[in-house]
Amino acid sequence: MIQKPRGTLDLLPESTPLWRKVEQACFAVSRRFGYEEIRVPTFERSELYHRSVGEGTDVVQKETYDFSDKDGRAMTLRPEGTAGVSRAVIENSLYAGVMPLKLSYLLSCFRYELPQAGRSREFYQFGVECFGAARSACDAEVILLADGIFKELGLSPRLEINSIGCPECRARYLEALKEYFSACRDQLCETCRGRLEKNALRILDCKNESCKAISKDAPLITDYLCADCKTQFDEVKELLDAQNLVYTVNPRIVRGLDYYRGLVFEFIDESIGAQSTLCGGGRYDGLIRSLDGPDLPGIGFAMGLTRIILCLEQKGEPVPAQKPDLYLASTDPESAKAAFTLAQALRERGLCATSDLVGRSVKSQMKYADKSGAGYVIVLGDEELQTKRARLRSLRDGTEQVVDIEDPDALKKRIQEGN
């Protein structure tokens, strides 16, 4: 038997209504903040991720799905959304329009990681990107957007924020980190010994227990922020305070991608286990320029939908109903044709209506209607076809009412009133 690849998910019919509820909440809240949807390719030229995400990151070095197309060009399945959206902004000159440019997206991403609860090799993200606004008000608004989605879903993850500074103040911090970690180089894992020369900031993100222990006493980025970065970070905190949004400043947040600078943040819910970050994001003002576009500031976030679903399932979130409004049973071939026609008429009017497609007996059809969770049932036979009238029976309470089967508008109204 052929099985799905390890680290991928089958989203079955009993679970997809909850996924759709989450997706709809994400887009509904983002629309209130003025965001429009964008869709980008599933794969891009590998160079895009090498230049944006960073050659020295775990994502590029260990986790991307790379391949050569039939013309020998290096391609990569997208490991995240920001790089592809940024490429689309540049290629389609979206920066020439009204600023700020606010974009949202829902996409699947691919990373070759060890599968576990809340982490798969194909995973789903909702994300937003805001280009052309450098003020701290934009930073705060993006965080409030993410928080609004969680509130819409009835979740309350913990918010942690940090600033990793601009290139100038971060350079000073990197020197301090390099000096600190060099003194205990032999205790670092092999990967972090390589990071020590390329980007010591990545060591703070290492999951190795030895490296985590050493990092506890490492210098803090907040002690190295320049005046401008400190001012902007303080302004973000003031704006969040004004909205009574609770947060914690965590100087150890660095995020795993090289394009971040300035504000970074995470929403965390440890009730789902080790993979507890539901949302992560931050500012990336130099990214568009590094991809040969204009000097355009940017900020955004990505939410892991699988982890959000895990949180909702843990709190007992009911799966939204996906049941037929009406099942049309039939006693013979002629009434089956009439049931088929009436079902289609009701679908065209927005109801979920079904009829027999496999030639079941009336008794079997009634059992099927009950198992399907249909709200109502109508049985059509010779008498119903002659009189043009039938009994609409509620499968919830057994009540019945006579309806005109040639008036689908009136029938729809009766069903909606009953619901």
Secondary structure, 3 states (H helix, E strand, C coil): CCCCCCCCCCCCCCCHHHHHHHHHHHHHHHHHCCCEECCCCCEEEHHHHHHHCCCCCHHHHHHCCEEECCCCCEEEECCCCHHHHHHHHHHCCHHHCCCCEEEEEEEEEECCCCCECCECCEEEEEEEEEECCCCHHHHHHHHHHHHHHHHHCCCCCEEEEEECCCHHHHHHHHHHHHHHHHCCHHHCCHHHHHHHHHCHHHHHHCCCHHHHHHHCCCCCHHHCCCHHHHHHHHHHHHHHHHCCCCCEECCCCCCCCCCCCCEEEEEECHHHCCCCEEEEEEECCCHHHHCCCCCCCEEEEEEEHHHHHHHHHHCCCCCCCCCCCEEEEECCHHHHHHHHHHHHHHHCCCCCEEECCCCCCHHHHHHHHHHHCCCEEEEECHHHHHHCEEEEEECCCCCEEEEECCCHHHHHHHHHHHC
